[in-house]
């Protein structure tokens, strides 16, 4: 066995083991969308009225774009290929062409089937290619304004191309348009829908959520370099990574509708594991080359909790930026001691300080602890006897800090992963990044914070709250790096300049609750992205020092803060770009919305 073969063999074994482990984790997960078939019948089935409205719209509108669908045909199941072509012919939208790139080696029955459809519909065309040439060859033959690269056995809904065309008309600067999708099996049963978020760059680096049905501006496709060979089914991932390098993200559009059904076939499990391993390797290759082209100092590697997904490790500069960990506290010395000791014992980051803000402590044990802490290098104790106002006290501490980054941290946090600061700072150093949040666990090892979703139960909620450790969440979103509209200030890292530029936390209207959500939305309003990483992990003994919101005064205050948020951020709370309008605002667990919150 030569060195390359040995390397490939070991790599395949590694991925097969990872797949086995993650399959066990998947089996522990919450079963999502058990009522999906009922939801389809109620909200995702075209009625006669739907057909009439769409046809009327098409006949009434002016100039519609021509959409070119490109599909490489290589030894498909003849029945499924026929279904695919037939579904195109049943599209409500008439302005399309289907270009089939036929592999020379295909069965004669495949050639006969295609020629039959070509004779019946002039919009269907074909050419013969060698499969190594890929779809780029056919791209030069088509006539449309937008191209769709499409799987030879997959299916579209009858209105799919209509919604694509409508999006083009509404947003003529669109360069890439993608949709939601689900899986269809050999018996044509639909399941496992992927209700996607709007374009989320950091999540996209972990996997190709744009998928294998997307419309690309052909003029842009022809401007970029030739598609790379050797990516197999991950060619579309490599293509999308190249495309987004040339785009403002506002030109990437997401249609929150299931318009594409990806065909699932039954394969030998051993062959499937090998195939998955090879696909993972090619995906990592595509992402790493993208990072190199972008000049991003990072490396993509397999995500430890998500089969087939990626983790991005960002490299720090030779002189890492300074970080001031700001901890607001009042008494509960055992809690504070546990927090600080876990930082000192486990943190491997070389350039940090700890600033403890004492607001109202009175117990002797607390002051005894302060005396000990004051003798520790890089720890400062600052007394602030003002009335408790979480926002105001933290703002003052940030302004007085001399560090490049500040990390707001509750006194009830306990560090788990030693390289948590390397992870968070690595993200914080990326272009246009605002706040960075961590993965926080309750002491019973259920999830407390996995990113904040806007609109949940009125204002905001924590994604996947209370799921057990080992559960990966909906499409692994509980264990992948990604953008969220907001992250919790229980542990939040942000560049001091960004913090001050948006005025910090709201000291007047949000003295205690929702100030972190409001702060993150102000960062987002400035064009900054808020990130959450599952690889900075901590325990969170939530609100142990300040108690629960159970007094009449506290209930009145929280009610006012809720009203303020609903008035200030009314639009944002209704439509979170990191969340899909087909998903419910009544639950943190990415469940179906009955009905969907989509406005056509």
Secondary structure, DSSP 8 states (H G I E B T S, - for coil): --HHHHHHHHHHHHHHHHHHHHHHHHHHS----TTHHHHHHHHSS--HHHHHHHHHHHHHSS----EEEEEEESS--HHHHHHHHHHHHT-S---EEEEEEEETTS-HHHHHHHHHHHHH-TTEEEEEE-GGG-THHHHTT---SEEEE--TT-EE-TTHHHHHHHHHHHTTT--EEEEEEEEE-TT--EEEEE---S--HHHHTTS--STT-EEEEHHHHHHS----SS-GGGHHHHHHHHHHTT--GGGEEEEEEEEEEEE-----HHHHHHHHHHHHHHHHHHHHHHHHHHT--EEEEE-TTSTT-EEEEE---SS---EEEEEEE-S-HHHHHHHHHHHHHH---SSEEEEEEE-S---HHHHHHHHHHHTSTTEEEEE--S---HHHHHHHHHHH--SSEEEEEETTEEE--TTHHHHHHHHHTSTTEEEEEEEEE-TTSBEEES-EEETGGGSEEETTTT-BTT---GGGTTSS-EEESB--TTEEEEEHHHHHHTTSS-TTT-SSSSHHHHHHHHHHHTT-EEEEEEEEEEEE-TTTTT--S-SHHHHHHHHHHHHHHHHHTHHHHH--TTS-TTB-SS-SS--B-SS-----
